[in-house]
Amino acid sequence: MSRGEVVKLRIREFAAREGWTLKEVADRSGVSYNTVKSYARSPGMAMADIGALLKLARTFDVSIEELLDFVEQQ
């Protein structure tokens, strides 16, 4: 990640692929619904809970790297 970039999580994309709602993602992953919703709605973040990222990646059967999308900060 370079200066000026933030991380956007691809939660909505992977949830749609599976046909899951954000609530279902939270239930399946063990990550709180508020956290899932916050991460899914965020246009980009500088920090995230690594434990939550790992749980989400495992739930979607992807690597953490695949879950992340680096975007240029506006």
C-alpha positions in Angstrom: 0.0 0.0 0.0 1.5 3.3 -1.0 1.0 6.7 0.5 -2.5 8.0 -0.4 -4.0 4.6 -0.8 -6.7 3.1 1.5 -8.2 -0.4 1.7 -11.7 -1.1 0.6 -13.0 -4.5 1.5 -14.8 -6.5 -1.2 -17.5 -7.8 1.2 -20.5 -6.8 -1.0 -18.9 -8.4 -4.1 -18.3 -11.7 -2.4 -21.6 -11.7 -0.5 -23.4 -11.2 -3.8 -21.5 -14.0 -5.4 -22.7 -16.3 -2.7 -26.2 -14.8 -2.6 -25.8 -13.8 1.0 -27.0 -10.7 2.9 -24.6 -8.8 5.1 -26.5 -10.3 8.1 -25.8 -13.8 6.7 -22.1 -12.9 6.3 -22.0 -11.8 9.9 -23.7 -15.0 11.1 -21.5 -17.2 9.0 -18.2 -15.5 9.9 -18.7 -14.7 13.6 -17.9 -11.0 12.9 -20.5 -8.7 14.4 -23.1 -7.4 12.0 -22.2 -3.8 12.8 -18.6 -4.4 11.9 -19.5 -6.2 8.6 -21.9 -3.4 7.7 -19.3 -0.7 8.6 -16.6 -2.4 6.5 -19.0 -3.0 3.6 -20.1 0.6 3.5 -16.7 2.2 3.9 -15.3 3.8 0.8 -11.9 3.1 2.2 -10.1 2.7 5.5 -6.6 3.0 6.8 -7.0 0.3 9.5 -9.1 -2.9 10.1 -9.2 -5.7 12.7 -7.0 -8.4 11.3 -9.0 -11.1 13.2 -12.2 -9.9 11.5 -10.4 -9.9 8.1 -9.3 -13.5 8.6 -12.7 -14.6 9.6 -14.3 -12.9 6.6 -11.7 -14.3 4.2 -12.3 -17.8 5.5 -16.0 -17.4 5.2 -15.7 -16.5 1.5 -13.0 -19.0 1.0 -10.6 -16.4 -0.3 -7.2 -15.1 0.8 -7.0 -11.9 2.8 -5.3 -10.3 -0.3 -8.3 -11.2 -2.4 -10.6 -9.6 0.1 -8.7 -6.3 -0.1 -9.0 -3.7 -2.8 -6.5 -0.8 -2.6 -8.0 2.5 -3.7 -6.5 5.9 -4.2 -7.5 8.2 -1.4 -9.5 11.2 -2.7 
